[in-house]
Each structure stands twice: as C-alpha cells, then as structure tokens.
Amino acid sequence: MQSAPDAKDKEERTVPLTQEFREFLAGYGRPTPFMLRPDVEQGKSLYRYDFDRPYYRHLEPLGFRWVTPHIMRHTFGSLLASRGCSIYKIATWMGDEVATTQKHYAKLLPIDPDIELASTAQG
C-alpha cells in the first residue's frame, strides 16, 4: 500500500494496490524512492505532477484514448461492489462519503446471503 494525498480534501490516506499492480510497478522500475518526483517542478498545475500527458500518451497507441481517469475510478468502485466488497471499504479507498458511495455502487452488490437470516430465525 502507498500513502497519497486525496485531491478532494488534501488528507493523506492509504491507497490499496492489488498484487498484480504491485508486480507491474516492481517490473516498471523505480530509479528513486518516488515514482513521481516531488522535487521536480512539472508545470503550471497546482499539483506537482501533470498526470494527463503521460497517461493519454500511454493509452493512445492501445486504442483506449477514451478511458479517462474518472472512468477508471468508476470501474474500480464498480468491480469492488460487484464482487461483494463492503461499501465502507470502497468509500474509504475512493475518498468518498459512505452515502455517496452507496448511492452509486450499492445496486451492484451481489445478492446478500444475510437476507436468508430472516427466514431462519427462531420464533
């Protein structure tokens, strides 16, 4: 896991990484302790790194220029919800309020086996 500031509220939070992505990063190489160098001014952006240019330069030859960071973010939340991850965890990882995350992703949750508890209750 890596710690990174959230662009929404500027708070630091832990961003979970899948094993597959950690392996990709390990193979990608890291010449310094930072993937993105905070000591190098990258442009006029308020942020220390302009993400868009290298992101789209990577996606263009793959034919995925239409995949925006927002689409990737929504896909991340959707995949987690559809596989049964708790709304609370998804909200925490995405830096959103639980109510916001629930509104967007709860409909994707698989059938909850806890519903069967109502019919098996001792009465």
Secondary structure in CASP SS format (residue, H / E / C, confidence):
PFRMAT SS
TARGET T0000
AUTHOR 0000-0000-0000
METHOD secondary structure of the structure
MODEL  1
M C 1.00
Q E 1.00
S E 1.00
A E 1.00
P E 1.00
D C 1.00
A C 1.00
K C 1.00
D C 1.00
K C 1.00
E C 1.00
E E 1.00
R E 1.00
T E 1.00
V E 1.00
P C 1.00
L C 1.00
T C 1.00
Q H 1.00
E H 1.00
F H 1.00
R H 1.00
E H 1.00
F H 1.00
L H 1.00
A H 1.00
G H 1.00
Y H 1.00
G C 1.00
R C 1.00
P C 1.00
T C 1.00
P C 1.00
F C 1.00
M C 1.00
L C 1.00
R C 1.00
P C 1.00
D C 1.00
V C 1.00
E C 1.00
Q C 1.00
G C 1.00
K C 1.00
S C 1.00
L C 1.00
Y C 1.00
R C 1.00
Y C 1.00
D C 1.00
F C 1.00
D H 1.00
R H 1.00
P H 1.00
Y H 1.00
Y H 1.00
R H 1.00
H H 1.00
L H 1.00
E H 1.00
P H 1.00
L H 1.00
G C 1.00
F C 1.00
R C 1.00
W C 1.00
V C 1.00
T C 1.00
P H 1.00
H H 1.00
I H 1.00
M H 1.00
R H 1.00
H H 1.00
T H 1.00
F H 1.00
G H 1.00
S H 1.00
L H 1.00
L H 1.00
A H 1.00
S H 1.00
R C 1.00
G C 1.00
C C 1.00
S C 1.00
I H 1.00
Y H 1.00
K H 1.00
I H 1.00
A H 1.00
T H 1.00
W H 1.00
M H 1.00
G C 1.00
D C 1.00
E C 1.00
V H 1.00
A H 1.00
T H 1.00
T H 1.00
Q H 1.00
K H 1.00
H H 1.00
Y H 1.00
A H 1.00
K H 1.00
L H 1.00
L C 1.00
P C 1.00
I C 1.00
D C 1.00
P H 1.00
D H 1.00
I H 1.00
E H 1.00
L H 1.00
A H 1.00
S C 1.00
T C 1.00
A C 1.00
Q C 1.00
G C 1.00
END
